[in-house]
Amino acid sequence: MSYAEAFQCFLKHCDQRQQLFTWLSTQTDRFRSVKRFLSIGSGTGICEKELIRYMPNLELVAVVEPNSDFILELKHNLTGSYHLQTHAVTYEQTQLDGPYDLIMFSHSLYYLPDRHKIIDDCYHRLLSPHG
């Protein structure tokens, strides 16, 4: 079973995504000032699409997603007045330039070989001071 098939099975039997969307709708003020958003492990961009609804000042969405098929679907799902920057590689293979106001890891932390080092890098090098 591929990752995509396994993830679809997960979605079919779990309400985690709906719970996330419900929680996000209660946190809208937190996202209003976000101008630069980095998502690592974006998949097809469904969670990002929901989150972006609460970011009226968004200028840049950068995504890191090694699955090129997911990137194609993501480009269809993430359309707006912001600039979309896609990286069809792993985090370790990217050359990202911060700062980002929000960094999200969605279903990707367990795939990162040295997650503590990567989170530390994001926090100290890529996250803006108010992010």
MOUR-V563117 format. One record per backbone hydrogen bond with DSSP energy under -1.0 kcal/mol. NH is the residue of the N-H (numbers start at 0). CO is the residue of the C=O. E is the energy in kcal/mol with one decimal. If there is no record, write none. Layout:
BEGIN
NH_CO_E, NH_CO_E
END
This chain:
BEGIN
5_1_-2.5, 6_2_-2.9, 7_3_-2.1, 8_4_-2.0, 9_5_-2.3, 10_6_-2.6, 11_7_-2.0, 12_8_-1.4, 18_14_-2.4, 19_15_-2.3, 20_16_-2.5, 21_17_-2.3, 22_18_-2.4, 23_19_-2.9, 24_20_-1.7, 25_22_-1.7, 26_23_-1.8, 29_26_-1.5, 30_27_-1.3, 33_30_-1.3, 36_59_-2.6, 37_101_-2.9, 38_61_-2.8, 39_103_-3.3, 40_63_-3.6, 44_41_-2.1, 48_44_-2.5, 49_45_-1.7, 50_46_-2.4, 51_47_-2.9, 53_50_-1.9, 54_51_-2.2, 57_54_-1.4, 58_34_-3.0, 59_34_-2.4, 60_82_-2.8, 61_36_-3.1, 62_84_-2.7, 63_38_-2.5, 64_86_-2.3, 70_66_-1.8, 71_67_-1.8, 72_68_-1.6, 73_69_-2.9, 74_70_-2.4, 76_72_-1.9, 77_73_-2.7, 82_58_-3.1, 84_60_-3.1, 86_62_-1.9, 88_86_-1.6, 92_89_-1.1, 93_90_-1.6, 99_125_-3.1, 100_35_-2.1, 101_35_-1.5, 103_37_-2.7, 105_39_-1.7, 110_107_-1.9, 117_113_-2.1, 118_114_-2.7, 119_115_-2.2, 120_116_-2.3, 121_117_-2.6, 122_118_-2.7, 123_119_-2.8, 124_120_-2.7, 125_120_-1.0, 126_121_-2.2, 127_99_-3.0, 130_127_-1.8
END
